[in-house]
Amino acid sequence: MTVKDIESQIFSGKNISHEQTVYISDNWATEKICELADKVRAHFMGSKIDTCSIMNARSGRCSEDCKWCSQSVHHKSKIDIYPLVGKDDAVANALDNHSKGVGRFSLVTSGRAMTDREVDKACDIYNAIAQKCSIYLCASMGLLSKNQLQRLKDCGVGHYHCNIETAPSYFSKLCTTHTFEDKLRTIDWAKEVGLKICSGGIIGMGETMAQRVEMAFVLREIGVVSIPINILNPIEGTALEAAEALSDDEVLRTFGLFRLVNPQAHIRFAGGRTRISHIQARALRSGVSAALVGDLLTTIGFNIEQDKKLFSDCGFEY
């Protein structure tokens, strides 16, 4: 199984199999995987990097016990706690990102889901943003009902974000208050109302490379258009605060394998980028075609102007 064999197969529109991916993962050198992933990215996605920004629109007091998350009431992390943000603050945040050339903007809320009243408030915010600028609207609000997802779609939201977080075979080791099937049901409902799906996960939570490959294939089956790959940033007070960092090779190989399995989805830089700042340029040449820019939920991100320079230096259009 040569690079040319796999390249020809993917370029002709034929997906690689799970068996082929496991072989590549087990036998190919990191540079070999990443070089092909970069070719696949260039062929299908071009050189324009897709950018998005997020706003922590409701923080803390989450009932779920996800081991990585500082917003869970089951943990003792030091974070800001507040209800759904006001319209003026959210609009100002969206306008600021739009003025800096960011393509997408998402409200992200802590908690298992949102009440109908909260969804109404969120829709009011989205309507206000749409009146002020043309930034593309996304939402990440947990396990919403189909009716609530429809209301988001009706007010102009185009993408719904719901991470599957990890492989189905590993999910129950990380969260017990909801199931992998709960995630898939929400995603199915979002698709049914016409929303495009942004879904990925976090690497470095104790999963194996085989389980990362498993996750990549589930995302392909779902038909996601954007796959954010977060690198765990262990936060004091969470159950994973002592998790060991992944090696550079593991991170790069993961980006590359996700690209080979999902050639026509955006593979997106997401949380934890500060942990790989020394290899960001290499990661951008390992299949990445999109990035979360600016500040994250409970951690500081990168300056947007610095990101613009990084993308340009790596041959991307912003």
N, C-alpha and C positions, 0 to 999 in steps of 0.2 A: 504494500500500500504506500505509494509514493506521494509526495506533495503534489505533483502534476495530476495524479489520479484524482485526488480529493478536490483540487482546484477546478478541474474540468467538470467534475460531478456537480459541485456547488454552482459554478458559473452557468451550467446548463439548466439550472432551476431544480435540481434533484437534491432533496435534503439528505444529509449524511445520517446514517443509522446510529442507534445507541451503541451497537457493537463496534462500529468504526470509531466512534468518539472515545470509547474506553480504550481501544487500541492506541489511538493517538495520544491520549492522556498518559498511558502507561509507557509508551515507547519513544515518543518524539521529544527532542530537546526543546527547551523553552523558546529559544530564538526561532526555531523552525515553526512552532505553533504561532508565535506572534507575528512573524513575517507574513505567513499565509493569511492570518486574521486581518492584517492591515490591508492586504490586497483585496480581500473580500469586502471589507468596509468601503474601500475606495470604489470598487465596482458597483456595489448596490446603493451606497448611501452618499457618495460624492465627498466633497471636501468642506462643505458648510456645516459647522458644528451647531447642533440644536441646543439652545440654552433655556433653562427655566430657573425660576426663583420661588421660594416658599416663604410663607409667613406663619409663624406659630400662633394660630388664631384662637386657640384655647389651650391652656397649659395646666398640667398636673391633675391630681385626683382621679387617675384612671383606675377603673375597677379590675382591669386585666392584670395577670401575673407574668407577663412576658419578661423573661430573665434579663434581657439586655436593656430594658427601658427605664430611664430615670423618672418617667412621669407616672409610673405605677404606684399606687398606694401601698403595695406590698414591699416597697423599697424605701430606703432612707436617704435618698439623694437630695442634694441642695439645689432646688430649681425654683424659678418663679412660678407662682400659682395664680391663675386669673381666669375669669369666664370668657365667653366669646367677645372678641375685640369689637370696638366701635367702628362704625362705617367710615368716619373721617380718617382714622388711623390706617385702616386697610386700603382705602383709596389712595392715600398719600404714599403708602408703601408700593402699591402697584404702579403709580405714576413715576416714582423714582426709578424703579427697575426698567420701565418702558423707556424712560429718557436715556438710559445707559445701553439701550439696544438689546435688552433681554427679551426673548421671544415669548415666554410663557410665565404665568403667575398662578400660584395655587395657595389657597387657604388650607391649612392642615390643623386638625383639631385633635386633642387628646380625648381618650375615652372610647368605650366600646362602640358607641354610635352617637347620634344626635336626636334630640326631640323634634317633633314637627315644628314647634315654635322656633327652635334654633335654626332649622333648615330655612324657614321663612326669612329670618334675619340674614342668613348667609346669602340667600337669593337677592335680598335687597342690596347687600354689599356688591354682589356681582353685577347687578343692574347699574349701580352707580359707577362702577369701574368702566363698564362698557360704554357709558355715556361720555366718559372723559378721555379714553384712549383705546387703541386697537390691540392691546396685548391679549394673547390667547389665554383663555381661562381654563383652569384645571381645579380639581377638588380632591381632598384626601380626608375623609370624615368617618372612617371606620365602617362598621357593618350596617349600612343603611338598608332601609326597605326599598322595594322596587318603586313604590310611589314616591318616596323621597328622592331617589335617583332620577326619576322622570322630571321632578320639579327642578332639579339642578340642570338637567338637559334643556328644559324649557326656558331657563333664564340665561342660556348662553354658554354654559360649561361644556367643553368639548371632550376632555379626557378625565377619567376617574382613576385615581391611584389607590390601589389596594395591594400591598406587598403580600406575597405568599410566604415571605421571610426565609424559608429554607426548604429542604426536600420533605415530601410527605412522610418519609420513613423516619425523619428526625424531629418533626414539628412538636410532637407531644412531650419531648424531652425539654422543650423550651417554653411551652405555654400549656396550661391546663384549663384555663377559664373559657376558651373557645377552641374550636377545632379547625383543622385544615379544610374540612368540608364547608364550614361556615364561610371561610374566605372564598372558596370557589363559588358558593351560592351567590354571594354579593357580586362577584365578578360577572357571573352569568346574567344576573339581573341588569347590571350596568350595560352589558352588551345588548341585551334585549331592548333597552330603551334608546339605543343608538349612541351610547358613549364609547369612545375608544379607550383601551385599557393600558394603563401604565402599572406594571407590576414586576417586582424583582425581589431582592432580599438582602440579607446581611451575611457576609462570609467572615470566618474567624470565630465562630461560636462553638467550636468543638466538632463540627461536621467533617466528614472526609471529602476528598476530592471526588470520589464516586458519588457522594450525595449532592455535591454541587452540580455534577453532570446530570443527575436525576432532576434537580430543580430546573436546569436549563431546558430539559425536554418537556417538563410540565408546562413551562412558559410558552414553548413552541406550540404545544397542543391547545393551549388557551387562545393563542393568536394575539398575543400582546404586541403593541406597536412600540413600546418603550420599556426597557429593562434597567432600572436603577440598581447598580451594584454598590452596596454600602460595605465598607470595611469596618468591622467592630472597633469602636472607640470605647474601651471599658470605662465605665463611669463609677466612681466611688459610691458605695451604697447599694449598687445593684448586685444581683446574684452572679453576674459575670465580671465583677470588678477585677478579678485576678486572672482573667483569660490571657493566655500567651499570644503574643503578636504573630501573625503569619509571616513567613519569609517572603522576600521580594519575589522569588520565583513562583511561589504559590499564587500570589496576587496576580502577577502577569499572566500565568498560565490560565487562571480562571477567566480573566477578561478575554483572552484569546479563544478559549473553548466555547464560551457563551456566544461569541461572534460566529464561530463556525457552525454552531447548532442553530442560531437565529440570524441568518445572513441579512434579512431585510427588516429587522427591528433595530431601533436605536439602543445601543449599549451605552448606558449613561453613568458617568462619574457621579457619585452621590456622597453620602456621609462617610466620614473617616478619611477624607483626602489628606488631612494634615498629617496622618500617619504614614503616607506614602509620598510626601512632598519631594523626596529625593529621587523618585522614579516616575513622576508624573509624565514627563516627556516620553519615556519608554512605554508607559501605559497607553498614552494617546496613539502610539504606533502599534498597539496590540488589539485593535478592533473597536476602540471607543469612538463613538460618533456624536456624543451628546454630553452635556454636563449640567449639574446643579451648581449655580453660581450664587455668590453672596453668602450671607449668614445662614446657618442651618436652624434646627429647632431649638436645641438647648446648648449648642456649641457654636463657636465662632468659625466662619468659613474663610474663604479667600476674598481679598479685594477684587472687585469686578475688573478694574483696569489691569491688575496683575494677571488675571485670567485671560483677558484679551491678548496680552503680549505673549503669554504661554501658548495659546492656541495659534496665534500668527506664526510664532517661531517654529511650531510643529507642522506648519503647512496647511492649517485650516483657515477657512473664511469665517468671520464672526458675523 
